[in-house]
Amino acid sequence: MKGVVFTQYLEMVEEKFGFDINDEMIQNSGVEGIYTQAGNYPHGDLLKMVESLSKLTGISVKDLVFTYGEHLFSILITIYPEPIKKYNSCFEFIANVEKVVHPEVKKLYPDSDLPRFDLISQDENELKVKYISTKPLMEFAKGLMVGCAKHYNEKIEVSYENLPNENGKFLALFCLKKI
């Protein structure tokens, strides 16, 4: 997993909970805690830190992962603003992540292990995509999608159904509905 995901997580934790909680979270998680934006790190390190933060704050791991995904979307579009400018709605953007965003990420970080989002169906009020990843980060993806909707000042409801794993990949069917 790219280092930017780790560095931004640590910044968010410090901003929301303070330096002492951030430091204690790192200490209790058993990870090194030193990350660079361009580095590659095991996604398990991020999950260990989230679990540690959950124990410190009493906030569920699921809620923390979702909140971080939502937060990270706003950061990523400031770092990489061009892709978001091409679209007028969150459905349009999410439906085209595989065509526009992920190829650009691969240019910058050829070794990145990105999830895949296959478009299943789309109409004016509903979007369905299939999540395919080596990492079980469905709540993170859900948070990114909600963050995307907020960027476009849209209200959506996002749900997903876990599907049976295939060839070591985690699968989920996401359904996004305008509300």
N, C-alpha and C positions, 0 to 999 in steps of 0.2 A: 504494500500500500504506500502511496506517495507521501513523502514527508510533510507536504503542505497540509494534509489532513490531520497530522499529529500536531504540527506547530499551531494551527488554528484552533484545535481542540484545547490545547494548553492555554492559549490566550483567552478563549471563551471561559474556561473554568476560573482563571484568575480574575477576569472581569466580573463574573457573576458571584463567585464565592470567596475571592480574596487569595492573596499570596500564600497564606498559611495553609488553607485547605488544599490548594493546588500542590504545595510541597508535600503535605501529608498524604495526599492521594498518590503521588508518584512513589513516595517511600513505601507505602503499604501495598502497592501493586506489584512490586518486585521487578519493575522494568528499569532500564537505564535512565530514561527521562530526558535524554539529550537527542534532539531531532533537528534535522535541517530540512528545508522545504524541498530540495531536490533529491533527498535520499529515499531509499526504499526500506520499509520496515514491515515486520509481520503484523497482520491485522489483529492477531491475538494480543499484541501489546496494547492496542487501543481498547480492546474489550476488557483487558485486565484493569486499565485505568478507569474505565467506566464503572466496572464492578466495585472498585475501590471507592470511587466517588459516591456511588449508590449507598454503600455502607456508611460513609461519613455524613451524608445528607438526608438519608431516608427516602430519597427519590428513586423510583424503580429504574432498573437498567433500561427497560423498554422506553420509558419516558425520556431518559437522558439521551439515548441514542437518537430518538425522534427529534428532540429539541436541537441536538447538535446538527443533524442533517438540515433542518430548517434554517439554522443560523449559518451553516457553511454555504448554502446557496447564495446568500447575500454577499458573502466574502468572495466567492468564486467569480461572480459577475463583475465585481470591481477589479479583480486581477485579470480576468479574461472577458472584457465587455463585448467584443465583436459578435460572438454567436447569438447572444440574446437580442441584439438589435435587429436581427433578420426576421423576427416573428412578432405577431401582434397578440398572442394569447398563450397561456400556459399549455393548452392542449396542442397547439401548433408546435411549440418548442419541444415538449416532451415527445411528441410523435416523431420528431426529427433529430433527436439526440444522437442516434446511431449514424446519421448521414452527415451531421455538421459538427457536433461537439466532440464526440469520441475520436473521430479522425484527427482533429486538431490537437487533442490531448496526446494521441499517439505520436504525432510529429514532434512534440516537445519532449515527451517521455515514452520512447519506444518500448521500454520494458514494463510499462504500467499494465496492471491486471484489472481491467475495467469490467464492470458488469455489462451485460447486453440487455437491451430493451427491445423486444420484438413487438411491433404494432400488430394487435389482433383485430381491433375495430375502432372506428372513430365516427362520431356524428356530432351534431351541434352541442349536445348535452352530456355526452358520455365518451370516455376514452378507456380502452382496455389495452394493456401492454403486459407482455410476459417478461418477467425478470429471470435472468440466467446468470449465475455468478459462482465463483469458487468460494465466496464468503457469504455467510448467513446474515446479511445486513439489510433485511427488508424494511425494518423500522427506519433505518438511515435513509434508504431510498424514498420512503414515504415522507420523511421530513424534508428531503430535497424537493419533492413534488409540491408540498404545501408551501415551501419557501418560494418556489417558482410562481405559484398562483398569487401569493402576496405581492411579488414583484409586479405582476400585471394587474394588481388591484382586483383580483377575482376571488370568489369564494368557491371552494370545492370541498367535496368529501372524498377521502381516499380510503379505500379498503383493499385488502388483499387476502388471497387464499393460498396457503402453502401447497405446493404440488409435490409429488414424490420426487426425490432426488434422482438425477440421471448422471451416470458416469462421473460421480464425485461433484456434481454441480447442484447448487441450491436453486430451486425453481419456485416462482410464485406468480399468480395471476393478479395483477393490479387492476382495479376498477376505479376510475376517477369520474365523479359526477358533479356537474355545476349545481350550486344551491343558491 
